Amino acid sequence: MPVLSPKRLAEALSEYWSPRVIGELDDNYLKVAKIEGVFGWHAHPDEDELFLILKGHLRIELEDGAVELDEGDIYIVPKGVRHNPIAETECHVMLIE
């Protein structure tokens, strides 16, 4: 397995909201994405979703409030929880699902 740089891989992406799988860890996918704007409310019924902010700021709206994430922050949305990621400016993330 080669050494990967999630930060550089995310920077190289050309499309927003189009995650790229960069690896697998047991039954989990490691993904990077470049995001900007509003994704929309959704839930993952069978999996948790971990957000690691590589660059920028991300707000994740939840039905009972919101979390604000900056570079280096991690937040895990538990499976089945509705959430709405919002990046007011370009943000790079690593996701583990």
DSSP file (Angstrom, degrees, kcal/mol; ACC not computed):
  #  RESIDUE AA STRUCTURE BP1 BP2  ACC     N-H-->O    O-->H-N    N-H-->O    O-->H-N    TCO  KAPPA ALPHA  PHI   PSI    X-CA   Y-CA   Z-CA
    1    1 A M              0   0    0      0, 0.0     3,-0.1     0, 0.0     2,-0.0   0.000 360.0 360.0 360.0 128.6    0.0    0.0    0.0
    2    2 A P        -     0   0    0      0, 0.0     2,-0.3     0, 0.0     0, 0.0  -0.331 360.0 -95.1 -74.8 160.4    1.5    3.4   -1.0
    3    3 A V        -     0   0    0     -2,-0.0     2,-0.3     2,-0.0     0, 0.0  -0.611  46.7-156.2 -71.7 132.6    1.8    6.3    1.4
    4    4 A L        -     0   0    0     -2,-0.3     3,-0.1    -3,-0.1    18,-0.0  -0.865  17.2-155.6-114.8 147.4   -1.3    8.6    0.9
    5    5 A S     >  -     0   0    0     -2,-0.3     4,-2.7     1,-0.1     5,-0.2  -0.884   5.7-170.5-118.1  96.5   -1.7   12.3    1.6
    6    6 A P  H  > S+     0   0    0      0, 0.0     4,-2.5     0, 0.0     5,-0.2   0.867  87.3  55.8 -54.2 -36.9   -5.5   12.9    2.1
    7    7 A K  H  > S+     0   0    0      2,-0.2     4,-2.1     1,-0.2     5,-0.1   0.940 111.2  41.9 -62.2 -48.0   -4.8   16.7    2.1
    8    8 A R  H  > S+     0   0    0      2,-0.2     4,-1.6     1,-0.2    -1,-0.2   0.882 113.9  52.7 -68.0 -37.5   -3.1   16.6   -1.3
    9    9 A L  H  X S+     0   0    0     -4,-2.7     4,-0.5     1,-0.2    -2,-0.2   0.901 110.6  47.1 -65.2 -39.6   -5.6   14.2   -2.7
   10   10 A A  H >< S+     0   0    0     -4,-2.5     3,-1.2    -5,-0.2    -2,-0.2   0.910 109.0  54.5 -66.8 -41.7   -8.5   16.4   -1.7
   11   11 A E  H 3< S+     0   0    0     -4,-2.1    -1,-0.2     1,-0.2    -2,-0.2   0.837 104.6  56.0 -59.3 -32.8   -6.8   19.5   -3.1
   12   12 A A  H 3< S+     0   0    0     -4,-1.6    -1,-0.2    -5,-0.1    -2,-0.2   0.616  82.5 107.9 -78.3 -12.9   -6.5   17.7   -6.5
   13   13 A L    <<  -     0   0    0     -3,-1.2    20,-0.0    -4,-0.5     3,-0.0  -0.366  50.4-165.6 -67.7 145.3  -10.2   17.1   -6.8
   14   14 A S        +     0   0    0      4,-0.1     2,-0.4    -2,-0.0    -1,-0.1   0.631  64.7  63.7-105.5 -17.9  -12.0   19.2   -9.4
   15   15 A E  S >  S-     0   0    0      3,-0.2     3,-0.6    20,-0.0    19,-0.5  -0.858  74.7-128.0-113.5 144.5  -15.6   18.6   -8.4
   16   16 A Y  B 3  S+a   34   0A   0     -2,-0.4    19,-0.3     1,-0.2    -2,-0.0  -0.582  88.8  13.0 -82.7 150.2  -17.5   19.5   -5.3
   17   17 A W  T 3  S+     0   0    0     17,-1.9    -1,-0.2    -2,-0.2    18,-0.1   0.807  92.8 116.3  57.2  35.6  -19.5   16.9   -3.3
   18   18 A S    <   -     0   0    0     -3,-0.6    -3,-0.2    16,-0.4    -1,-0.1  -0.656  54.7-155.7-131.2  76.9  -18.0   14.0   -5.2
   19   19 A P        -     0   0    0      0, 0.0     2,-0.5     0, 0.0    14,-0.2  -0.156   2.1-146.7 -58.5 144.6  -16.0   12.0   -2.7
   20   20 A R  E     -B   32   0A   0     12,-2.9    12,-2.0    -7,-0.0     2,-0.4  -0.958  14.0-128.0-114.1 127.4  -13.2    9.8   -3.9
   21   21 A V  E     +B   31   0A   0     -2,-0.5    10,-0.3    10,-0.2     3,-0.1  -0.607  30.1 172.9 -72.9 124.9  -12.4    6.5   -2.2
   22   22 A I  E     -     0   0A   0      8,-3.2     2,-0.3    -2,-0.4     9,-0.2   0.477  59.9 -22.5-111.8  -6.7   -8.7    6.5   -1.3
   23   23 A G  E     -B   30   0A   0      7,-1.3     7,-2.9     2,-0.0     2,-0.4  -0.976  54.8-114.4 177.5 173.7   -8.6    3.3    0.7
   24   24 A E  E     -B   29   0A   0     -2,-0.3     2,-0.4     5,-0.2     5,-0.2  -0.982  12.6-168.0-129.9 142.9  -10.4    0.6    2.8
   25   25 A L  E >   -B   28   0A   0      3,-2.7     3,-2.4    -2,-0.4     2,-0.3  -0.929  68.2 -56.9-131.4 105.5  -10.0   -0.2    6.5
   26   26 A D  T 3  S-     0   0    0     -2,-0.4     0, 0.0     1,-0.3     0, 0.0  -0.451 124.2 -17.1  53.7-118.8  -11.7   -3.5    7.4
   27   27 A D  T 3  S+     0   0    0     -2,-0.3     2,-0.3    -3,-0.1    -1,-0.3   0.200 121.2  97.2 -97.6  16.1  -15.3   -2.8    6.3
   28   28 A N  E <   -B   25   0A   0     -3,-2.4    -3,-2.7    68,-0.0     2,-0.4  -0.816  64.1-138.6-110.8 145.8  -14.9    1.0    6.1
   29   29 A Y  E     -B   24   0A   0     -2,-0.3    68,-2.0    -5,-0.2     2,-0.5  -0.850   8.8-148.0 -99.1 135.9  -14.2    3.3    3.2
   30   30 A L  E     +BC  23  96A   0     -7,-2.9    -8,-3.2    -2,-0.4    -7,-1.3  -0.915  29.0 174.9 -98.8 125.5  -11.7    6.2    3.5
   31   31 A K  E     -BC  21  95A   0     64,-3.0    64,-3.0    -2,-0.5     2,-0.3  -0.924  22.8-154.6-131.6 153.6  -12.8    9.0    1.2
   32   32 A V  E     +BC  20  94A   0    -12,-2.0   -12,-2.9    -2,-0.3     2,-0.3  -0.950  18.6 178.4-122.6 151.2  -11.7   12.6    0.5
   33   33 A A  E     - C   0  93A   0     60,-2.3    60,-2.5    -2,-0.3     2,-0.5  -0.995  27.9-141.0-150.2 152.0  -13.9   15.3   -0.8
   34   34 A K  E     -aC  16  92A   0    -19,-0.5   -17,-1.9    -2,-0.3   -16,-0.4  -0.975  35.9-177.2-110.1 124.3  -13.9   19.0   -1.7
   35   35 A I  E     + C   0  91A   0     56,-3.3    56,-2.6    -2,-0.5     2,-0.3  -0.921  19.6 163.2-130.3 151.3  -17.1   20.6   -0.7
   36   36 A E  E     +     0   0A   0     -2,-0.3     2,-0.2    54,-0.2    52,-0.2  -0.902  54.9  12.3-161.4 136.8  -18.8   24.0   -0.9
   37   37 A G  E    S- C   0  87A   0     50,-3.8    50,-2.7    -2,-0.3     2,-0.5  -0.628 102.0 -32.4  96.3-157.1  -22.4   25.0   -0.4
   38   38 A V  E     - C   0  86A   0     -2,-0.2    48,-0.2    48,-0.2    -2,-0.0  -0.881  39.6-168.9-108.4 130.1  -25.2   22.9    1.1
   39   39 A F        -     0   0    0     46,-2.4    -1,-0.2    -2,-0.5     2,-0.1   0.914  42.8-119.8 -81.3 -45.7  -25.4   19.1    0.7
   40   40 A G        -     0   0    0     45,-0.5     2,-0.1     2,-0.1    43,-0.1  -0.271  34.4 -57.9 116.2 153.7  -28.9   18.6    2.0
   41   41 A W        +     0   0    0     43,-0.2     2,-0.3    -2,-0.1    43,-0.2  -0.425  69.4 137.8 -68.4 135.0  -30.5   16.6    4.8
   42   42 A H  B     -D   83   0A   0     41,-1.8    41,-2.7    -2,-0.1     2,-0.3  -0.967  33.6-146.3-163.8 172.0  -29.8   12.9    4.8
   43   43 A A        -     0   0    0     -2,-0.3    39,-0.1    39,-0.2    36,-0.1  -0.971  15.6-134.8-144.0 157.2  -29.0    9.9    7.0
   44   44 A H    >   -     0   0    0     37,-0.3    36,-2.3    -2,-0.3     3,-0.7  -0.930  18.6-165.8-113.2 103.5  -26.9    6.8    6.7
   45   45 A P  T 3  S+     0   0    0      0, 0.0    -1,-0.1     0, 0.0     3,-0.1   0.754  83.1  31.2 -65.4 -25.2  -29.1    4.0    8.2
   46   46 A D  T 3  S+     0   0    0      1,-0.1     2,-0.3     2,-0.0    33,-0.1   0.375 115.1  47.8-117.1   4.5  -26.4    1.4    8.5
   47   47 A E    <   -     0   0    0     -3,-0.7    33,-0.4    31,-0.1    -3,-0.2  -0.999  66.4-125.5-150.5 144.5  -23.1    3.3    9.1
   48   48 A D        -     0   0    0     -2,-0.3     2,-0.4    31,-0.2    -2,-0.0  -0.430  28.3-142.2 -72.9 160.8  -21.6    6.0   11.2
   49   49 A E  E     -E   77   0A   0     28,-2.2    28,-3.0    -2,-0.1     2,-0.5  -0.966   9.1-159.2-133.2 118.5  -19.9    8.8    9.2
   50   50 A L  E     -EF  76  96A   0     46,-2.6    46,-1.7    -2,-0.4     2,-0.5  -0.831   3.9-161.5 -98.6 129.9  -16.6   10.4   10.5
   51   51 A F  E     -EF  75  95A   0     24,-3.0    24,-2.0    -2,-0.5     2,-0.5  -0.952   7.6-176.9-109.1 125.9  -15.7   13.9    9.2
   52   52 A L  E     -EF  74  94A   0     42,-2.5    42,-2.6    -2,-0.5     2,-0.6  -0.991  23.4-136.9-119.1 119.9  -12.0   15.0    9.5
   53   53 A I  E     + F   0  93A   0     20,-2.4    19,-3.2    -2,-0.5    40,-0.2  -0.669  26.2 174.3 -83.4 118.5  -11.5   18.6    8.3
   54   54 A L  E    S-     0   0A   0     38,-2.6     2,-0.3    -2,-0.6    39,-0.2   0.769  71.9  -0.1 -90.4 -32.1   -8.4   18.9    6.3
   55   55 A K  E    S+ F   0  92A   0     37,-1.7    37,-2.4    16,-0.0    -1,-0.4  -0.950 110.5   3.3-159.2 135.3   -8.9   22.5    5.2
   56   56 A G  S    S-     0   0    0     -2,-0.3    15,-0.7    35,-0.2     2,-0.4  -0.541  84.4 -57.2  95.7-155.7  -11.5   25.1    5.9
   57   57 A H  E     -G   70   0A   0     33,-0.2     2,-0.4    32,-0.2    32,-0.4  -0.988  39.6-168.9-137.1 139.1  -14.6   25.2    8.1
   58   58 A L  E     -G   69   0A   0     11,-2.6    11,-3.2    -2,-0.4     2,-0.5  -0.998   7.3-159.6-133.6 134.2  -17.7   22.9    8.1
   59   59 A R  E     -GH  68  86A   0     27,-2.8    27,-2.9    -2,-0.4     2,-0.6  -0.951   7.7-162.8-108.4 129.4  -21.0   23.3    9.8
   60   60 A I  E     -GH  67  85A   0      7,-2.6     7,-2.0    -2,-0.5     2,-0.3  -0.941   9.4-150.8-114.6 111.3  -23.1   20.1   10.3
   61   61 A E  E     -GH  66  84A   0     23,-2.4    23,-2.0    -2,-0.6     2,-0.3  -0.623  16.0-174.6 -79.1 137.3  -26.7   20.8   11.1
   62   62 A L  E >   -GH  65  83A   0      3,-3.6     3,-1.6    -2,-0.3    21,-0.2  -0.841  40.4-105.8-124.2 163.3  -28.4   18.1   13.2
   63   63 A E  T 3  S+     0   0    0     19,-0.7     3,-0.1    -2,-0.3    20,-0.1   0.772 122.0  40.9 -63.5 -24.0  -32.0   17.9   14.2
   64   64 A D  T 3  S-     0   0    0      1,-0.1     2,-0.3     0, 0.0    -1,-0.3   0.107 132.9 -54.4-111.3  22.2  -31.1   19.0   17.7
   65   65 A G  E <   -G   62   0A   0     -3,-1.6    -3,-3.6     2,-0.0     2,-0.3  -0.983  63.1 -84.4 144.5-154.6  -28.5   21.7   16.9
   66   66 A A  E     -G   61   0A   0     -2,-0.3     2,-0.4    -5,-0.3    -5,-0.2  -0.984  18.7-140.8-150.9 157.5  -25.3   22.0   14.9
   67   67 A V  E     -G   60   0A   0     -7,-2.0    -7,-2.6    -2,-0.3     2,-0.5  -0.955  12.1-147.6-120.8 145.1  -21.6   21.5   15.2
   68   68 A E  E     -G   59   0A   0     -2,-0.4     2,-0.4    -9,-0.2    -9,-0.2  -0.957  17.2-168.0-113.2 126.2  -18.9   23.8   13.8
   69   69 A L  E     -G   58   0A   0    -11,-3.2   -11,-2.6    -2,-0.5     2,-0.2  -0.948   5.5-173.7-122.0 134.5  -15.7   22.1   12.7
   70   70 A D  E >   -G   57   0A   0     -2,-0.4     3,-2.7   -13,-0.2   -17,-0.4  -0.669  49.8 -52.2-115.1 173.5  -12.4   23.7   11.8
   71   71 A E  T 3  S+     0   0    0    -15,-0.7   -17,-0.2     1,-0.3    -1,-0.2  -0.173 128.1  18.2 -49.3 129.1   -9.2   22.3   10.3
   72   72 A G  T 3  S+     0   0    0    -19,-3.2    -1,-0.3     1,-0.3     2,-0.1   0.222  96.3 126.2  92.2 -13.4   -8.0   19.3   12.3
   73   73 A D    <   -     0   0    0     -3,-2.7   -20,-2.4   -20,-0.1     2,-0.4  -0.472  42.7-157.9 -80.1 150.0  -11.4   18.7   14.0
   74   74 A I  E     +E   52   0A   0    -22,-0.2     2,-0.3    -2,-0.1   -22,-0.2  -0.975  12.0 176.4-125.5 140.4  -13.2   15.4   13.9
   75   75 A Y  E     -E   51   0A   0    -24,-2.0   -24,-3.0    -2,-0.4     2,-0.6  -0.990  16.1-150.3-142.1 139.0  -16.9   14.7   14.3
   76   76 A I  E     -E   50   0A   0     -2,-0.3   -26,-0.2   -26,-0.2    -2,-0.0  -0.942   4.1-155.0-112.1 120.7  -18.8   11.4   14.0
   77   77 A V  E     -E   49   0A   0    -28,-3.0   -28,-2.2    -2,-0.6     3,-0.1  -0.846  27.0-127.3 -89.8 116.9  -22.4   11.4   12.9
   78   78 A P    >   -     0   0    0      0, 0.0     3,-2.0     0, 0.0   -34,-0.3  -0.269  35.1 -85.4 -64.9 151.3  -24.0    8.2   14.4
   79   79 A K  T 3  S+     0   0    0      1,-0.3   -31,-0.2   -33,-0.1     3,-0.1  -0.239 114.5  21.5 -55.5 141.5  -25.8    5.9   12.0
   80   80 A G  T 3  S+     0   0    0    -36,-2.3     2,-0.5   -33,-0.4    -1,-0.3   0.316  89.7 127.5  84.1  -8.1  -29.4    6.9   11.4
   81   81 A V    <   -     0   0    0     -3,-2.0   -37,-0.3   -37,-0.3    -1,-0.2  -0.720  59.3-129.4 -87.8 123.9  -28.9   10.5   12.5
   82   82 A R        +     0   0    0     -2,-0.5   -19,-0.7   -39,-0.1     2,-0.3  -0.504  38.4 167.8 -69.9 136.4  -30.2   13.1   10.0
   83   83 A H  E     -DH  42  62A   0    -41,-2.7   -41,-1.8    -2,-0.2   -21,-0.2  -0.978  29.6-152.6-150.4 159.0  -27.6   15.7    9.2
   84   84 A N  E     - H   0  61A   0    -23,-2.0   -23,-2.4    -2,-0.3     2,-0.2  -0.868  15.7-150.7-138.9  98.9  -26.9   18.5    6.7
   85   85 A P  E     - H   0  60A   0      0, 0.0   -46,-2.4     0, 0.0   -45,-0.5  -0.511  16.2-174.2 -73.1 137.4  -23.3   19.5    6.0
   86   86 A I  E     -CH  38  59A   0    -27,-2.9   -27,-2.8    -2,-0.2     2,-0.5  -0.992  13.2-176.6-136.2 126.1  -22.8   23.1    5.0
   87   87 A A  E     -C   37   0A   0    -50,-2.7   -50,-3.8    -2,-0.4   -29,-0.1  -0.950   7.4-169.1-121.6 109.1  -19.5   24.7    3.8
   88   88 A E  E    S+     0   0A   0     -2,-0.5     2,-0.3   -52,-0.2    -1,-0.1   0.810  81.7  19.6 -69.3 -28.3  -19.9   28.5    3.2
   89   89 A T  E    S-     0   0A   0    -32,-0.4   -32,-0.2   -52,-0.1   -52,-0.2  -0.852 115.6 -58.8-129.5 170.6  -16.4   28.5    1.5
   90   90 A E  E     -     0   0A   0     -2,-0.3     2,-0.4   -54,-0.1   -33,-0.2  -0.204  58.5-178.0 -54.5 134.1  -14.4   25.6    0.0
   91   91 A C  E     -C   35   0A   0    -56,-2.6   -56,-3.3   -35,-0.2     2,-0.5  -0.991  17.9-148.6-135.9 140.6  -13.7   22.9    2.6
   92   92 A H  E     +CF  34  55A   0    -37,-2.4   -38,-2.6    -2,-0.4   -37,-1.7  -0.943  24.2 178.3-112.4 133.0  -11.6   19.7    2.2
   93   93 A V  E     -CF  33  53A   0    -60,-2.5   -60,-2.3    -2,-0.5     2,-0.5  -0.930  27.6-143.7-133.0 153.8  -12.6   16.7    4.3
   94   94 A M  E     -CF  32  52A   0    -42,-2.6   -42,-2.5    -2,-0.3     2,-0.4  -0.975  25.7-162.4-110.4 134.4  -11.7   13.1    4.8
   95   95 A L  E     -CF  31  51A   0    -64,-3.0   -64,-3.0    -2,-0.5     2,-0.5  -0.912  12.4-164.3-117.2 142.4  -14.6   10.8    5.5
   96   96 A I  E      CF  30  50A   0    -46,-1.7   -46,-2.6    -2,-0.4   -66,-0.2  -0.986 360.0 360.0-124.4 120.4  -14.7    7.4    7.0
   97   97 A E              0   0    0    -68,-2.0   -67,-0.1    -2,-0.5    -1,-0.1   0.315 360.0 360.0-127.9 360.0  -17.9    5.4    6.4
